Amino acid sequence: MASTYLDSIVSWHRARADRDVRAWRDRLDSVRYAGPSFFEAIHSSESSNVAIIAEIKRRSPSRGWLGEHLDAAQLAAAYAEGGARALSVLTDVPHFAGSVNDLREARSAVSLPILRKDFTVSVNDVLDCAEMGASAVLLIVAALQIEELRQYLEIAQIVGLDALVEVHDAREASLAVELGARIIGVNQRDLHTFEVNPDNAARVIETLPREIATVAESGMSSRADVENAASAGFDAVLVGETFVRASDPSTTVESFASVRKVARG
């Protein structure tokens, strides 16, 4: 199968992880997360609206700079004011110009749960999430072996983290369910063509149990896109570029956050 844009990024992170000399077993007993629940924030029965996961993202490999000089704390506060239920913060340095400092600044500014958006390829990566104050770790099925995914889900549970398991198709979604994922994000962007395909995402979500929290990822550039995701039955949407580039992020988040959920049939 032809390589994808994800392959080179994951290869870089695997090389990084190979250089990490820390013994994760020595860290396991002392690392714990005890903050707000990411799962409960986006899968709450108390709200009839789609949950907004607002992303702090400085650049994209395909789009270039989105917010080179953004203030992570200020943007996080604006997102919270607009009604975001959770945050996502890029910490990948070479490809997205993110940083752990961005996550820590966001954490200091708001009490919302935070997803660490990065490429998790080791147990130390999972433990780092909890140590830096993230509420959830991102696990991308296309980037991991089955046993890695199983282990990282188990470690996340031990240290009190939620895990957003990202899938691209029904096969990956079935695997995520089999391994016990509670939060599944369907990335609407095709790994090979870069095209956004909401119809495929809608087909994938139909295969998922209702107790799983579902997140639509990529391609959310308007309120209409959020409405389409809601119509497909998604509990939440993850939005980055549109909010970062908005002249008034708080108002834009508020508009997206007012979209009503639609129960899956």
C-alpha atoms as an extended CHARMM CRD file, in Angstrom:
* protein
*
       265  EXT
         1         1  MET       CA              0.0000000000        0.0000000000        0.0000000000  PROA      1               0.0000000000
         2         2  ALA       CA              1.2300000000        3.5000000000       -0.8250000000  PROA      2               0.0000000000
         3         3  SER       CA              2.6240000000        5.5010000000        2.0690000000  PROA      3               0.0000000000
         4         4  THR       CA              0.6360000000        8.3690000000        3.5810000000  PROA      4               0.0000000000
         5         5  TYR       CA              1.5170000000       11.7250000000        5.1140000000  PROA      5               0.0000000000
         6         6  LEU       CA              1.0750000000       10.0710000000        8.5040000000  PROA      6               0.0000000000
         7         7  ASP       CA              3.8490000000        7.5370000000        7.8840000000  PROA      7               0.0000000000
         8         8  SER       CA              6.7440000000        9.9950000000        7.8330000000  PROA      8               0.0000000000
         9         9  ILE       CA              5.4730000000       11.7920000000       10.9430000000  PROA      9               0.0000000000
        10        10  VAL       CA              5.0790000000        8.5460000000       12.8640000000  PROA      10              0.0000000000
        11        11  SER       CA              8.5450000000        7.3940000000       11.7490000000  PROA      11              0.0000000000
        12        12  TRP       CA             10.0270000000       10.5790000000       13.2050000000  PROA      12              0.0000000000
        13        13  HSD       CA              8.2290000000        9.9880000000       16.5010000000  PROA      13              0.0000000000
        14        14  ARG       CA              9.2730000000        6.3490000000       16.6820000000  PROA      14              0.0000000000
        15        15  ALA       CA             12.8860000000        7.4330000000       16.2850000000  PROA      15              0.0000000000
        16        16  ARG       CA             12.3370000000        9.9680000000       19.0630000000  PROA      16              0.0000000000
        17        17  ALA       CA             10.8400000000        7.2970000000       21.3110000000  PROA      17              0.0000000000
        18        18  ASP       CA             13.7670000000        4.9740000000       20.5970000000  PROA      18              0.0000000000
        19        19  ARG       CA             16.0930000000        7.6230000000       22.0270000000  PROA      19              0.0000000000
        20        20  ASP       CA             14.0480000000        7.9200000000       25.2280000000  PROA      20              0.0000000000
        21        21  VAL       CA             16.0340000000        6.0950000000       27.9370000000  PROA      21              0.0000000000
        22        22  ARG       CA             13.4040000000        6.4780000000       30.6880000000  PROA      22              0.0000000000
        23        23  ALA       CA             12.1380000000        3.1880000000       32.1380000000  PROA      23              0.0000000000
        24        24  TRP       CA              8.3590000000        3.5020000000       32.0390000000  PROA      24              0.0000000000
        25        25  ARG       CA              7.8060000000        0.8450000000       34.6980000000  PROA      25              0.0000000000
        26        26  ASP       CA              9.7360000000        2.9920000000       37.1730000000  PROA      26              0.0000000000
        27        27  ARG       CA              7.3520000000        5.8790000000       36.4870000000  PROA      27              0.0000000000
        28        28  LEU       CA              4.0550000000        4.0100000000       36.5230000000  PROA      28              0.0000000000
        29        29  ASP       CA              3.3560000000        4.0830000000       40.2570000000  PROA      29              0.0000000000
        30        30  SER       CA              3.9940000000        7.8080000000       40.6220000000  PROA      30              0.0000000000
        31        31  VAL       CA              2.1970000000        9.2130000000       37.5630000000  PROA      31              0.0000000000
        32        32  ARG       CA             -1.5250000000        9.9000000000       37.9400000000  PROA      32              0.0000000000
        33        33  TYR       CA             -4.0940000000       12.2670000000       36.3950000000  PROA      33              0.0000000000
        34        34  ALA       CA             -6.8530000000       13.4960000000       38.7070000000  PROA      34              0.0000000000
        35        35  GLY       CA             -8.5610000000       16.3230000000       36.8160000000  PROA      35              0.0000000000
        36        36  PRO       CA            -11.8110000000       16.7600000000       34.8610000000  PROA      36              0.0000000000
        37        37  SER       CA            -13.0010000000       13.8690000000       32.6940000000  PROA      37              0.0000000000
        38        38  PHE       CA            -12.7050000000       14.2950000000       28.9360000000  PROA      38              0.0000000000
        39        39  PHE       CA            -15.2390000000       11.5010000000       28.3640000000  PROA      39              0.0000000000
        40        40  GLU       CA            -17.8680000000       13.0340000000       30.6210000000  PROA      40              0.0000000000
        41        41  ALA       CA            -17.3890000000       16.4810000000       29.0950000000  PROA      41              0.0000000000
        42        42  ILE       CA            -18.2270000000       15.3370000000       25.5710000000  PROA      42              0.0000000000
        43        43  HSD       CA            -20.6970000000       12.5280000000       26.3280000000  PROA      43              0.0000000000
        44        44  SER       CA            -22.8310000000       14.2350000000       28.9410000000  PROA      44              0.0000000000
        45        45  SER       CA            -26.5470000000       13.4680000000       28.9140000000  PROA      45              0.0000000000
        46        46  GLU       CA            -27.1630000000       16.8640000000       30.5020000000  PROA      46              0.0000000000
        47        47  SER       CA            -26.6030000000       18.7690000000       27.2530000000  PROA      47              0.0000000000
        48        48  SER       CA            -28.7070000000       18.5420000000       24.1080000000  PROA      48              0.0000000000
        49        49  ASN       CA            -26.0420000000       20.2600000000       21.9790000000  PROA      49              0.0000000000
        50        50  VAL       CA            -23.0150000000       18.9210000000       20.1620000000  PROA      50              0.0000000000
        51        51  ALA       CA            -19.8820000000       19.1600000000       22.2910000000  PROA      51              0.0000000000
        52        52  ILE       CA            -17.1750000000       21.3960000000       20.8600000000  PROA      52              0.0000000000
        53        53  ILE       CA            -13.5450000000       20.3430000000       21.2680000000  PROA      53              0.0000000000
        54        54  ALA       CA            -11.6420000000       23.5170000000       20.3770000000  PROA      54              0.0000000000
        55        55  GLU       CA             -8.0630000000       23.0960000000       19.2420000000  PROA      55              0.0000000000
        56        56  ILE       CA             -4.9800000000       25.2040000000       19.8500000000  PROA      56              0.0000000000
        57        57  LYS       CA             -2.9100000000       24.6740000000       16.7080000000  PROA      57              0.0000000000
        58        58  ARG       CA             -0.0820000000       26.8880000000       15.4800000000  PROA      58              0.0000000000
        59        59  ARG       CA              0.5620000000       25.3050000000       12.1020000000  PROA      59              0.0000000000
        60        60  SER       CA             -0.3180000000       22.4260000000        9.8250000000  PROA      60              0.0000000000
        61        61  PRO       CA              2.0690000000       20.4760000000        7.5550000000  PROA      61              0.0000000000
        62        62  SER       CA             -0.3250000000       20.9960000000        4.6410000000  PROA      62              0.0000000000
        63        63  ARG       CA             -1.6210000000       24.5320000000        5.4290000000  PROA      63              0.0000000000
        64        64  GLY       CA              1.4470000000       26.1760000000        6.9290000000  PROA      64              0.0000000000
        65        65  TRP       CA              1.1400000000       28.7120000000        9.7190000000  PROA      65              0.0000000000
        66        66  LEU       CA             -2.3230000000       29.1720000000       11.2080000000  PROA      66              0.0000000000
        67        67  GLY       CA             -1.4630000000       31.1300000000       14.3450000000  PROA      67              0.0000000000
        68        68  GLU       CA              2.2990000000       31.4470000000       14.6650000000  PROA      68              0.0000000000
        69        69  HSD       CA              2.1390000000       34.0040000000       17.4760000000  PROA      69              0.0000000000
        70        70  LEU       CA             -1.0310000000       32.8580000000       19.2290000000  PROA      70              0.0000000000
        71        71  ASP       CA             -1.2540000000       33.1100000000       23.0110000000  PROA      71              0.0000000000
        72        72  ALA       CA             -2.3070000000       29.6400000000       24.2060000000  PROA      72              0.0000000000
        73        73  ALA       CA             -3.7420000000       30.8280000000       27.5230000000  PROA      73              0.0000000000
        74        74  GLN       CA             -5.6780000000       33.6770000000       25.9090000000  PROA      74              0.0000000000
        75        75  LEU       CA             -7.0640000000       31.4370000000       23.1730000000  PROA      75              0.0000000000
        76        76  ALA       CA             -8.0420000000       28.7520000000       25.6820000000  PROA      76              0.0000000000
        77        77  ALA       CA             -9.9440000000       31.3490000000       27.7090000000  PROA      77              0.0000000000
        78        78  ALA       CA            -11.7510000000       32.5580000000       24.5780000000  PROA      78              0.0000000000
        79        79  TYR       CA            -12.7170000000       29.0030000000       23.6930000000  PROA      79              0.0000000000
        80        80  ALA       CA            -14.0780000000       28.4280000000       27.1960000000  PROA      80              0.0000000000
        81        81  GLU       CA            -16.0330000000       31.6840000000       27.0680000000  PROA      81              0.0000000000
        82        82  GLY       CA            -17.6280000000       30.5970000000       23.7920000000  PROA      82              0.0000000000
        83        83  GLY       CA            -18.8530000000       27.3500000000       25.3000000000  PROA      83              0.0000000000
        84        84  ALA       CA            -16.2350000000       24.7800000000       24.2970000000  PROA      84              0.0000000000
        85        85  ARG       CA            -16.6480000000       21.6290000000       26.3650000000  PROA      85              0.0000000000
        86        86  ALA       CA            -13.0280000000       20.5330000000       25.9910000000  PROA      86              0.0000000000
        87        87  LEU       CA             -9.7480000000       21.5930000000       24.4090000000  PROA      87              0.0000000000
        88        88  SER       CA             -7.2380000000       19.9000000000       22.1410000000  PROA      88              0.0000000000
        89        89  VAL       CA             -3.6670000000       21.1840000000       22.2160000000  PROA      89              0.0000000000
        90        90  LEU       CA             -0.9720000000       20.2850000000       19.6810000000  PROA      90              0.0000000000
        91        91  THR       CA              2.3280000000       19.4450000000       21.3640000000  PROA      91              0.0000000000
        92        92  ASP       CA              4.1370000000       18.0310000000       18.3080000000  PROA      92              0.0000000000
        93        93  VAL       CA              7.0990000000       20.3280000000       17.6740000000  PROA      93              0.0000000000
        94        94  PRO       CA              8.6070000000       19.6040000000       14.2260000000  PROA      94              0.0000000000
        95        95  HSD       CA              5.4160000000       19.1720000000       12.1980000000  PROA      95              0.0000000000
        96        96  PHE       CA              2.8530000000       21.3950000000       13.9660000000  PROA      96              0.0000000000
        97        97  ALA       CA              5.0530000000       23.8440000000       15.9190000000  PROA      97              0.0000000000
        98        98  GLY       CA              3.2490000000       22.8710000000       19.0880000000  PROA      98              0.0000000000
        99        99  SER       CA              4.7480000000       22.5040000000       22.5310000000  PROA      99              0.0000000000
       100       100  VAL       CA              4.1390000000       21.1160000000       25.9830000000  PROA      100             0.0000000000
       101       101  ASN       CA              4.2750000000       24.7100000000       27.1590000000  PROA      101             0.0000000000
       102       102  ASP       CA              1.1740000000       25.5090000000       25.0570000000  PROA      102             0.0000000000
       103       103  LEU       CA             -0.7030000000       22.7560000000       26.8890000000  PROA      103             0.0000000000
       104       104  ARG       CA              0.4750000000       23.9040000000       30.2930000000  PROA      104             0.0000000000
       105       105  GLU       CA             -0.4950000000       27.4970000000       29.5590000000  PROA      105             0.0000000000
       106       106  ALA       CA             -3.9440000000       26.3770000000       28.4270000000  PROA      106             0.0000000000
       107       107  ARG       CA             -4.2930000000       24.2470000000       31.5520000000  PROA      107             0.0000000000
       108       108  SER       CA             -3.3960000000       27.2300000000       33.7540000000  PROA      108             0.0000000000
       109       109  ALA       CA             -6.0400000000       29.4020000000       32.0430000000  PROA      109             0.0000000000
       110       110  VAL       CA             -9.1090000000       27.1130000000       32.1010000000  PROA      110             0.0000000000
       111       111  SER       CA            -10.5490000000       24.1420000000       33.9620000000  PROA      111             0.0000000000
       112       112  LEU       CA            -11.7580000000       22.3520000000       30.8260000000  PROA      112             0.0000000000
       113       113  PRO       CA            -10.4580000000       18.8460000000       30.1050000000  PROA      113             0.0000000000
       114       114  ILE       CA             -7.6430000000       18.8150000000       27.5430000000  PROA      114             0.0000000000
       115       115  LEU       CA             -6.6650000000       16.2990000000       24.8760000000  PROA      115             0.0000000000
       116       116  ARG       CA             -2.9440000000       16.1780000000       24.2090000000  PROA      116             0.0000000000
       117       117  LYS       CA             -2.8280000000       16.1310000000       20.4000000000  PROA      117             0.0000000000
       118       118  ASP       CA              0.3790000000       14.3550000000       19.4640000000  PROA      118             0.0000000000
       119       119  PHE       CA              1.6640000000       11.0960000000       18.0170000000  PROA      119             0.0000000000
       120       120  THR       CA              1.6850000000        8.5500000000       20.8250000000  PROA      120             0.0000000000
       121       121  VAL       CA              4.1190000000        5.7100000000       20.0950000000  PROA      121             0.0000000000
       122       122  SER       CA              5.3500000000        4.6160000000       23.5280000000  PROA      122             0.0000000000
       123       123  VAL       CA              4.1990000000        4.0630000000       27.0970000000  PROA      123             0.0000000000
       124       124  ASN       CA              6.3410000000        7.0310000000       28.1440000000  PROA      124             0.0000000000
       125       125  ASP       CA              4.2500000000        9.1920000000       25.7920000000  PROA      125             0.0000000000
       126       126  VAL       CA              1.1010000000        8.0930000000       27.6340000000  PROA      126             0.0000000000
       127       127  LEU       CA              2.6400000000        8.8100000000       31.0220000000  PROA      127             0.0000000000
       128       128  ASP       CA              3.8690000000       12.1910000000       29.8030000000  PROA      128             0.0000000000
       129       129  CYS       CA              0.2630000000       13.1500000000       29.0380000000  PROA      129             0.0000000000
       130       130  ALA       CA             -0.7750000000       12.6260000000       32.6360000000  PROA      130             0.0000000000
       131       131  GLU       CA              2.3340000000       14.3500000000       33.9640000000  PROA      131             0.0000000000
       132       132  MET       CA              1.7730000000       17.5230000000       31.9460000000  PROA      132             0.0000000000
       133       133  GLY       CA             -1.8770000000       17.8540000000       32.9990000000  PROA      133             0.0000000000
       134       134  ALA       CA             -3.6360000000       16.5150000000       29.9050000000  PROA      134             0.0000000000
       135       135  SER       CA             -6.9440000000       14.7510000000       30.4680000000  PROA      135             0.0000000000
       136       136  ALA       CA             -6.7860000000       12.4770000000       27.4310000000  PROA      136             0.0000000000
       137       137  VAL       CA             -4.2320000000       10.8880000000       25.1330000000  PROA      137             0.0000000000
       138       138  LEU       CA             -4.6140000000       10.5310000000       21.3620000000  PROA      138             0.0000000000
       139       139  LEU       CA             -4.1560000000        7.0080000000       19.9780000000  PROA      139             0.0000000000
       140       140  ILE       CA             -4.2310000000        6.7540000000       16.1700000000  PROA      140             0.0000000000
       141       141  VAL       CA             -5.1170000000        3.2350000000       15.0200000000  PROA      141             0.0000000000
       142       142  ALA       CA             -3.3530000000        3.6970000000       11.6650000000  PROA      142             0.0000000000
       143       143  ALA       CA             -0.1060000000        4.5380000000       13.4820000000  PROA      143             0.0000000000
       144       144  LEU       CA             -0.0300000000        1.6360000000       15.9450000000  PROA      144             0.0000000000
       145       145  GLN       CA              0.2490000000       -2.1190000000       16.1000000000  PROA      145             0.0000000000
       146       146  ILE       CA             -2.6650000000       -3.9030000000       17.7790000000  PROA      146             0.0000000000
       147       147  GLU       CA             -0.6600000000       -4.8420000000       20.8630000000  PROA      147             0.0000000000
       148       148  GLU       CA              0.5990000000       -1.2670000000       21.1930000000  PROA      148             0.0000000000
       149       149  LEU       CA             -2.9350000000        0.0700000000       21.0650000000  PROA      149             0.0000000000
       150       150  ARG       CA             -4.0730000000       -2.4840000000       23.6350000000  PROA      150             0.0000000000
       151       151  GLN       CA             -1.1940000000       -1.6400000000       25.9850000000  PROA      151             0.0000000000
       152       152  TYR       CA             -1.5790000000        2.1310000000       25.7030000000  PROA      152             0.0000000000
       153       153  LEU       CA             -5.3080000000        1.8910000000       26.4280000000  PROA      153             0.0000000000
       154       154  GLU       CA             -4.5490000000       -0.1760000000       29.5340000000  PROA      154             0.0000000000
       155       155  ILE       CA             -1.8430000000        2.2190000000       30.7420000000  PROA      155             0.0000000000
       156       156  ALA       CA             -4.1120000000        5.2220000000       30.1740000000  PROA      156             0.0000000000
       157       157  GLN       CA             -6.7950000000        3.6070000000       32.3230000000  PROA      157             0.0000000000
       158       158  ILE       CA             -4.3080000000        2.8160000000       35.0930000000  PROA      158             0.0000000000
       159       159  VAL       CA             -3.1090000000        6.4290000000       35.3680000000  PROA      159             0.0000000000
       160       160  GLY       CA             -6.5850000000        7.9540000000       35.0890000000  PROA      160             0.0000000000
       161       161  LEU       CA             -6.4850000000        9.2500000000       31.5110000000  PROA      161             0.0000000000
       162       162  ASP       CA             -9.1630000000        9.0070000000       28.8730000000  PROA      162             0.0000000000
       163       163  ALA       CA             -8.0720000000        7.9770000000       25.3910000000  PROA      163             0.0000000000
       164       164  LEU       CA             -9.4340000000        9.3300000000       22.1220000000  PROA      164             0.0000000000
       165       165  VAL       CA             -8.9050000000        6.5140000000       19.6300000000  PROA      165             0.0000000000
       166       166  GLU       CA             -8.7630000000        7.9060000000       16.1070000000  PROA      166             0.0000000000
       167       167  VAL       CA            -10.0110000000        5.7880000000       13.2040000000  PROA      167             0.0000000000
       168       168  HSD       CA            -10.4490000000        6.3000000000        9.4780000000  PROA      168             0.0000000000
       169       169  ASP       CA            -12.7350000000        3.4250000000        8.4930000000  PROA      169             0.0000000000
       170       170  ALA       CA            -15.0880000000        0.7390000000        9.7890000000  PROA      170             0.0000000000
       171       171  ARG       CA            -12.3270000000       -1.8520000000       10.1660000000  PROA      171             0.0000000000
       172       172  GLU       CA            -10.3120000000        0.4070000000       12.4480000000  PROA      172             0.0000000000
       173       173  ALA       CA            -13.4730000000        1.3510000000       14.3450000000  PROA      173             0.0000000000
       174       174  SER       CA            -14.3170000000       -2.3130000000       14.9360000000  PROA      174             0.0000000000
       175       175  LEU       CA            -10.8090000000       -2.9160000000       16.2910000000  PROA      175             0.0000000000
       176       176  ALA       CA            -11.0730000000        0.0950000000       18.6040000000  PROA      176             0.0000000000
       177       177  VAL       CA            -14.3720000000       -1.1970000000       20.0180000000  PROA      177             0.0000000000
       178       178  GLU       CA            -12.9350000000       -4.6920000000       20.4580000000  PROA      178             0.0000000000
       179       179  LEU       CA            -10.0330000000       -3.2920000000       22.4990000000  PROA      179             0.0000000000
       180       180  GLY       CA            -12.3430000000       -1.3370000000       24.7750000000  PROA      180             0.0000000000
       181       181  ALA       CA            -12.1560000000        2.2510000000       23.4740000000  PROA      181             0.0000000000
       182       182  ARG       CA            -14.7090000000        4.5640000000       25.1290000000  PROA      182             0.0000000000
       183       183  ILE       CA            -14.0480000000        7.5660000000       22.8660000000  PROA      183             0.0000000000
       184       184  ILE       CA            -13.6940000000        7.1170000000       19.1160000000  PROA      184             0.0000000000
       185       185  GLY       CA            -12.8150000000        9.9560000000       16.7880000000  PROA      185             0.0000000000
       186       186  VAL       CA            -13.5290000000        9.4740000000       13.1020000000  PROA      186             0.0000000000
       187       187  ASN       CA            -11.0730000000       11.4380000000       11.0210000000  PROA      187             0.0000000000
       188       188  GLN       CA            -12.9770000000       12.5330000000        7.9300000000  PROA      188             0.0000000000
       189       189  ARG       CA             -9.7900000000       13.2690000000        5.9890000000  PROA      189             0.0000000000
       190       190  ASP       CA             -8.5600000000       10.4710000000        3.7290000000  PROA      190             0.0000000000
       191       191  LEU       CA             -4.9570000000        9.5120000000        4.5420000000  PROA      191             0.0000000000
       192       192  HSD       CA             -4.0610000000        9.1710000000        0.8670000000  PROA      192             0.0000000000
       193       193  THR       CA             -5.9900000000       11.9040000000       -0.9400000000  PROA      193             0.0000000000
       194       194  PHE       CA             -6.3340000000       14.4910000000        1.8820000000  PROA      194             0.0000000000
       195       195  GLU       CA             -9.9880000000       14.8610000000        0.8410000000  PROA      195             0.0000000000
       196       196  VAL       CA            -12.6660000000       15.2280000000        3.5140000000  PROA      196             0.0000000000
       197       197  ASN       CA            -15.4350000000       12.6430000000        3.2530000000  PROA      197             0.0000000000
       198       198  PRO       CA            -18.2900000000       13.1850000000        5.7490000000  PROA      198             0.0000000000
       199       199  ASP       CA            -20.3070000000       10.3890000000        4.1370000000  PROA      199             0.0000000000
       200       200  ASN       CA            -17.6520000000        7.8500000000        5.0780000000  PROA      200             0.0000000000
       201       201  ALA       CA            -17.5980000000        9.1700000000        8.6410000000  PROA      201             0.0000000000
       202       202  ALA       CA            -21.3910000000        8.8300000000        8.8270000000  PROA      202             0.0000000000
       203       203  ARG       CA            -21.1120000000        5.2020000000        7.6970000000  PROA      203             0.0000000000
       204       204  VAL       CA            -18.4550000000        4.4650000000       10.2970000000  PROA      204             0.0000000000
       205       205  ILE       CA            -20.4620000000        5.9130000000       13.1890000000  PROA      205             0.0000000000
       206       206  GLU       CA            -23.4180000000        3.6780000000       12.3250000000  PROA      206             0.0000000000
       207       207  THR       CA            -21.3020000000        0.6810000000       13.3380000000  PROA      207             0.0000000000
       208       208  LEU       CA            -20.4790000000        1.9990000000       16.8280000000  PROA      208             0.0000000000
       209       209  PRO       CA            -22.2840000000        1.1770000000       20.0940000000  PROA      209             0.0000000000
       210       210  ARG       CA            -24.2640000000        4.1080000000       21.5060000000  PROA      210             0.0000000000
       211       211  GLU       CA            -22.3830000000        4.0950000000       24.8020000000  PROA      211             0.0000000000
       212       212  ILE       CA            -19.2160000000        5.1480000000       22.9910000000  PROA      212             0.0000000000
       213       213  ALA       CA            -18.5100000000        8.8760000000       22.7800000000  PROA      213             0.0000000000
       214       214  THR       CA            -18.0850000000        9.7860000000       19.1110000000  PROA      214             0.0000000000
       215       215  VAL       CA            -16.0780000000       12.6850000000       17.6960000000  PROA      215             0.0000000000
       216       216  ALA       CA            -16.0120000000       13.9860000000       14.1150000000  PROA      216             0.0000000000
       217       217  GLU       CA            -12.5370000000       15.2150000000       13.1960000000  PROA      217             0.0000000000
       218       218  SER       CA            -11.2140000000       17.3000000000       10.2790000000  PROA      218             0.0000000000
       219       219  GLY       CA            -13.0540000000       19.4610000000        7.7710000000  PROA      219             0.0000000000
       220       220  MET       CA            -15.1900000000       21.4410000000       10.2270000000  PROA      220             0.0000000000
       221       221  SER       CA            -15.0450000000       24.8960000000        8.6810000000  PROA      221             0.0000000000
       222       222  SER       CA            -18.6210000000       26.1040000000        9.1590000000  PROA      222             0.0000000000
       223       223  ARG       CA            -21.7070000000       25.7140000000       11.3110000000  PROA      223             0.0000000000
       224       224  ALA       CA            -23.2450000000       23.7010000000        8.4740000000  PROA      224             0.0000000000
       225       225  ASP       CA            -20.4150000000       21.1630000000        8.7890000000  PROA      225             0.0000000000
       226       226  VAL       CA            -21.1970000000       20.8110000000       12.4890000000  PROA      226             0.0000000000
       227       227  GLU       CA            -24.8960000000       20.3670000000       11.6780000000  PROA      227             0.0000000000
       228       228  ASN       CA            -24.0080000000       17.5890000000        9.2190000000  PROA      228             0.0000000000
       229       229  ALA       CA            -21.9230000000       15.8410000000       11.8870000000  PROA      229             0.0000000000
       230       230  ALA       CA            -24.7950000000       16.1920000000       14.3470000000  PROA      230             0.0000000000
       231       231  SER       CA            -27.2220000000       14.7290000000       11.8160000000  PROA      231             0.0000000000
       232       232  ALA       CA            -24.9300000000       11.7170000000       11.4600000000  PROA      232             0.0000000000
       233       233  GLY       CA            -25.1600000000       11.2160000000       15.2260000000  PROA      233             0.0000000000
       234       234  PHE       CA            -21.7980000000       12.4950000000       16.4520000000  PROA      234             0.0000000000
       235       235  ASP       CA            -21.6130000000       13.6010000000       20.0810000000  PROA      235             0.0000000000
       236       236  ALA       CA            -18.7770000000       16.0340000000       19.4730000000  PROA      236             0.0000000000
       237       237  VAL       CA            -16.6850000000       17.7460000000       16.8210000000  PROA      237             0.0000000000
       238       238  LEU       CA            -13.0330000000       18.6990000000       16.9820000000  PROA      238             0.0000000000
       239       239  VAL       CA            -12.2970000000       22.0340000000       15.3140000000  PROA      239             0.0000000000
       240       240  GLY       CA             -8.9040000000       23.6630000000       14.9400000000  PROA      240             0.0000000000
       241       241  GLU       CA             -8.0470000000       25.8250000000       11.9430000000  PROA      241             0.0000000000
       242       242  THR       CA            -11.4090000000       27.6120000000       11.7760000000  PROA      242             0.0000000000
       243       243  PHE       CA            -11.2280000000       28.7390000000       15.4050000000  PROA      243             0.0000000000
       244       244  VAL       CA             -7.5430000000       29.6750000000       15.3430000000  PROA      244             0.0000000000
       245       245  ARG       CA             -8.0430000000       31.8750000000       12.2880000000  PROA      245             0.0000000000
       246       246  ALA       CA            -11.3110000000       33.4260000000       13.4520000000  PROA      246             0.0000000000
       247       247  SER       CA            -11.2470000000       37.1570000000       14.1950000000  PROA      247             0.0000000000
       248       248  ASP       CA            -13.4590000000       36.4370000000       17.2290000000  PROA      248             0.0000000000
       249       249  PRO       CA            -12.8330000000       32.8370000000       18.3500000000  PROA      249             0.0000000000
       250       250  SER       CA            -15.2700000000       33.0320000000       21.2540000000  PROA      250             0.0000000000
       251       251  THR       CA            -18.2090000000       34.0310000000       19.0460000000  PROA      251             0.0000000000
       252       252  THR       CA            -17.3250000000       31.4070000000       16.4350000000  PROA      252             0.0000000000
       253       253  VAL       CA            -17.1760000000       28.6920000000       19.0830000000  PROA      253             0.0000000000
       254       254  GLU       CA            -20.5130000000       29.8870000000       20.4720000000  PROA      254             0.0000000000
       255       255  SER       CA            -22.1290000000       29.5600000000       17.0360000000  PROA      255             0.0000000000
       256       256  PHE       CA            -20.8590000000       26.0080000000       16.5760000000  PROA      256             0.0000000000
       257       257  ALA       CA            -21.7580000000       25.0460000000       20.1680000000  PROA      257             0.0000000000
       258       258  SER       CA            -25.4270000000       25.9520000000       19.6650000000  PROA      258             0.0000000000
       259       259  VAL       CA            -25.9710000000       23.0670000000       17.1910000000  PROA      259             0.0000000000
       260       260  ARG       CA            -28.3480000000       20.4750000000       18.5860000000  PROA      260             0.0000000000
       261       261  LYS       CA            -27.4610000000       16.8160000000       18.8020000000  PROA      261             0.0000000000
       262       262  VAL       CA            -29.4580000000       14.2630000000       16.8100000000  PROA      262             0.0000000000
       263       263  ALA       CA            -29.9880000000       10.8140000000       18.2940000000  PROA      263             0.0000000000
       264       264  ARG       CA            -28.7260000000        7.9550000000       16.1770000000  PROA      264             0.0000000000
       265       265  GLY       CA            -31.4860000000        5.7810000000       14.7770000000  PROA      265             0.0000000000
